[in-house]
Amino acid sequence: MKKFVNDPKQFVPEMLEGIALANPDTLTYVPEYNLLMRTDAPRDGKVSIVQGSGSGHEPAHVMIVGRGMLDAACPGDVFAAPPMDYVYETTKRLASPAGVLLLVNNYTGDRMAFDMGREMAEADGIRVEILTVDDDVAVKDSLYTIGRRGVAGNFFVIKAVGAASEKGADLDELVRIGKKVNDVTRTMGVALTACTPPAKGSPLFELGADEMEFGVGIHGEPGRERRAMTNADAIVDELLEAVVSDLPYASGDRVALMINGLGGTPISELYLLFRRAHQQLAEQGITVGRSYVNEYCTSLDMAGASLTLVRLDDEIEGLLAEPAEVAIRVF
């Protein structure tokens, strides 16, 4: 598999350095902890919003550090949780009198690292809260997590709490908002090919030419089942049924609809999928109030997509509509 790689062990640091060099006025890079942070953070009176997770999901999370989104990100290696000391040192550097909110996708390694980092920061007198994101409806438990996985829906949690933080919301209010958004957000994904981590150099799993993995995780972990490839409309119908029936969403709801590419899917195909999802929601009496079609949370070079719905109300929709300034402008 051909990739633009030097030393695979330096893949993440070199990527982070590139992001920082491309955004010198807004981002500061601390290589010892894989830390990218806003140049104006921390700020008195503003809760700092921090996300970590493994690398390989870009633009999540390192490319959405900026006004109205994250104040910092401290990723681990590809598909690996950041070490505890990364979380601890990031929290110390981002500590403000208003506190720090750590956003954690629901994977066992991430939760352990952030829980321990939080305990160490609290021992230093820093006020810290953790908010866990678990929007994936594909499986309840996986190789990486106990409970549902956190996938592309994390962007809506980040956007809502990031916007509220800019407006001066306190830590307790941000936890309320984040939980509210997470509770009405559901995601389901499908893979057409496996992904290839730079250090491995070969696909994580094999899919036949006529196979797809339905309900795949963003690390390539198995989903609900492997099945025969079918046409795009049929795939969307199954993704949508899994998502709509889970909350459930109902006629009269107003939603945000996201079609997220997993890294190797052309944008043209993502809009084709969006078209069908929009049509099917309209037939069910569900109104698409906000639309998102792009790569938000990828799995390196995996060909595939995920579908996310967020049930909107005035508060959530207002926060999602707030402006943001980040390295990659997917919002």
Salt bridges, closest charged atoms under 4 A:
ASP40 OD1 - ARG38 NE 3.01
ASP40 OD2 - ARG43 NH1 3.68
ASP71 OD1 - ARG38 NH1 3.19
ASP71 OD2 - LYS46 NZ 2.63
GLU89 OE1 - LYS92 NZ 3.52
GLU89 OE1 - ARG93 NH1 2.88
GLU122 OE2 - ARG118 NE 3.06
GLU129 OE1 - ARG118 NH2 3.56
ASP136 OD2 - ARG149 NE 2.62
GLU166 OE2 - ARG38 NH1 2.69
GLU166 OE1 - ARG43 NH2 3.63
ASP172 OD1 - ARG127 NH2 2.63
GLU173 OE2 - ARG176 NH2 2.75
GLU213 OE1 - ARG226 NE 2.87
GLU221 OE2 - ARG149 NH1 3.63
GLU221 OE2 - HIS219 ND1 3.52
GLU225 OE2 - ARG227 NH2 2.38
ASP233 OD1 - ARG275 NH1 3.32
ASP233 OD2 - ARG276 NH1 3.75
ASP237 OD2 - ARG276 NH2 2.83
GLU238 OE1 - ARG227 NH1 2.23
ASP246 OD1 - ARG148 NH2 2.58
ASP246 OD2 - ARG186 NE 2.73
ASP253 OD2 - ARG311 NE 3.26
ASP301 OD2 - LYS3 NZ 3.29
ASP313 OD2 - LYS180 NZ 2.63
GLU315 OE2 - ARG176 NH2 2.50
GLU315 OE1 - LYS180 NZ 2.53
GLU317 OE2 - ARG254 NH2 2.84
GLU322 OE2 - LYS167 NZ 3.31
GLU325 OE2 - ARG67 NH2 3.06
